[in-house]
Amino acid sequence: MMESRAKVLGHPVHPMLVMFPIALFVAAVIFDVVDVAGGPGFLGELAYWNILVGLIGGVLAAVAGLIDLLAVPAGTRAKRVGVAHASTNLAVLLLFAAIWAVRMAADGRGAGGALVAIEIVAIAGAALGAWFGGELVDRLGVGVDPDADLNAPSSLRPHPADGHLGDVR
């Protein structure tokens, strides 16, 4: 049985929490890009606070995800994908934490071009982490399907029945 271990009112907690840090980080990058491109200065300050709140939400989401990850049986593809998902998202959190720390120590809260470039790399990492998360839920059924196939092949491999990518029948 591979249902989520961290639930509220019968629903997995981790997917409820992940949308907040992702949205806050994406908004922060948009605000910083506009700020660096000559937009209003308050956007840099707003991005700074988005990053801080995103980090708090990210830590909460990571704790809920870790509870679920620890329940995934070792030696399964689901465990390997889960570790890749967790590692990628931890790297994203660490990048945004470093960006936030640099900005906190600076005179102003705005980001320069170099920090924005790192933010864009972090958002690309978040997209990869989200793909791993989607693979866990949609392909492997982790956290949602009591009869999950924890060794299902990657969604990037052709499905043997139809020769197409994924299972889209």
N, C-alpha and C positions, 0 to 999 in steps of 0.2 A: 504494500500500500504506500503510495507516494503523495499523500496530501500534505499541505503546508502544516508545519508545527506551530507557527505563530498566527493565530486567527483572532478576529474580532467579529462577533455575531455570525460566526460560521464562514467568514471570508478571509482569505490570506492577507496579512498585514503588509508584507513587502511590496506587492504591486500597488497597494494604496499609497505608499509613501514615496516611491521612486519618481512619480511625476513632478513632485514639488521641486526637488533639487535640479532636475533636468530643466524644467521651465525657468527657474531662477537663474541658472547658469547661462542658458541661451539668451535670456533677456539681458543679462549683464554684458555679454559679448556684444549684442546689438547696441546697447547703450554706449559701450566703450568705443565701438567702431564709429558711431555717429559723433561722439565727443571728440575723438581724435581727428575726424574729418572736418571739424570746425563747428560742430553743433553746440548747443547750450552746455555750459560747464556743469550744471547740476546733474547731467546724465552720468558723469564720472562718479560723482558721489552716490547716486542711485545704484550704479553698477556695484560699487564697493559694498553697499548694504545687501544687495541681492546675493552677492557671493557669500557674505557672512551667514545669511539665513539659509542659503543653499547648502553650505557646509554643515550646519546644524541638522537640516533635514536629511542630508546625505549620510551622516553618522547614524541617525535613527533608522534609515532604510537599510544601512549596512548591518546593523545589529539584527534586524528582523530577517534579512537575507542569510546571515551567518547561522541563525537558528535553523533555518530550512536546509542550508547546505550541509550542516553537520548530520542531518538525518538521511542524506542521500548515500546509498551504499557505495563503499569503496570498490574500485575496479570496474565501474560502469562508465559508459560514455557520458552519462548525465553528471557524474562526479567531475570528470575532466572539463566538461563545458562549464559547470558551475564554478570550478576553480578559476577558469579563464575569465568568466563573467565577474567574479569577485575581484580578481587581481587587476583587471582592466579598470573597473570602477574605483578601486582603491587608488590606483595611479591618478585617475581623474581628480579624486578628492585631494590627493597630495599636491597636485599641480595647482588647483584652485586655492588650497591652503597657503602655498608658497606665494602665489600672486597676492592673496589677501594680506599676508604678513608684510610683504614688500610695500604695499600701499599703506598699511597701517603705520609703518615706520617713516613714510615719506611726509613731506610738508603738506602736500595736497592728496586727496583721495583718488584723483584721476589716474588713468593708466596711460603710458606712452606706447609707442608703436611696438616695442619689444614685448611688453606684457600682453598686448592684444594678440600678437602672434602666438604666444604661449597659450592664451585663452582659446584660440582657434584650434590649436593642436589638442587641447584638453577636450573641446567639444567633439572633435573627430574621435577621440578615445571614448567619449560618452556614447557616441553613435555605435561604435564597435561593441562596447559593453551592452548596449541595448539590444543589439543583434544577438549576442550570446544569450541574453535573458529571454528574448523571443524564441530562440532555439530550445531553451529549457522548457518553456511553457507550451509553445505551439507544436513543436516536433516531438519532444520527449515526454510531455505531460506532467512535468515535475510541479508539484504544488497544487495541481488541479484535478488530476485523474487518478483515482484509486487503483486503476489497472494500467498505469503508465508503463510504456516500453522504454526502460532506462538505457537501452542500447540501440535505439532507433538510429538509422543512418542520418547523416547530415542533410539538411534541406537543400544544400548546394549540389548534392549528387542526384543524378537522374533517378526517378522512381522506376523500378523495374517493370511495373504494369503498363506504363504509358510512355516511357522514354523522355518525359519532361522533368524539369526541375521541380522538386517538392511534391507534395501530395495534394494536388489541386483538382481532384475529380469532382 
